[in-house]
């Protein structure tokens, strides 16, 4: 199967951001994950990446 040009490709920074996001969620909210509707998941990723 060929992937078309518009398929999403994560670069290393984004992939690391996803790993950090998972760690963050597991560390700070082990019981339940609560994200307000207005808080965009990508905004959260950017916040985590900017903290590094």
C-alpha positions as CSV (number, residue, x, y, z in Angstrom):
1,X,0.0,0.0,0.0
2,X,1.3,3.4,-0.9
3,X,0.9,6.3,1.4
4,X,-0.4,9.4,-0.2
5,X,1.4,12.8,0.2
6,X,-1.1,14.1,2.6
7,X,-0.6,11.4,5.2
8,X,0.5,12.7,8.5
9,X,4.1,12.3,9.3
10,X,5.4,13.1,12.8
11,X,8.9,14.5,13.0
12,X,11.1,13.6,16.0
13,X,10.1,16.7,18.0
14,X,6.4,16.0,17.6
15,X,6.9,12.3,18.4
16,X,8.9,13.3,21.6
17,X,6.1,15.7,22.4
18,X,3.6,12.9,22.3
19,X,5.8,10.8,24.6
20,X,6.0,13.7,27.0
21,X,2.3,14.2,26.8
22,X,1.6,10.6,27.8
23,X,4.1,10.9,30.6
24,X,2.5,14.2,31.7
25,X,-1.0,12.7,31.7
26,X,0.2,9.6,33.6
27,X,2.2,11.6,36.1
28,X,-0.3,14.4,36.9
29,X,-3.6,12.6,36.5
30,X,-3.3,8.9,37.1
31,X,-6.9,8.4,38.2
32,X,-8.6,10.2,35.3
33,X,-7.6,12.5,32.4
34,X,-9.6,15.7,32.4
35,X,-9.2,18.2,29.6
36,X,-11.6,21.1,29.2
37,X,-13.2,21.2,25.8
38,X,-11.7,24.6,25.0
39,X,-8.2,23.3,25.7
40,X,-6.8,22.0,22.4
41,X,-4.6,18.9,22.5
42,X,-2.1,20.6,20.2
43,X,-1.9,23.6,22.5
44,X,-1.1,21.2,25.3
45,X,1.7,19.6,23.2
46,X,3.1,23.0,22.4
47,X,3.1,24.0,26.1
48,X,5.0,20.8,27.0
49,X,7.5,21.3,24.2
50,X,8.0,24.9,25.2
51,X,8.7,24.0,28.8
52,X,11.7,21.8,27.8
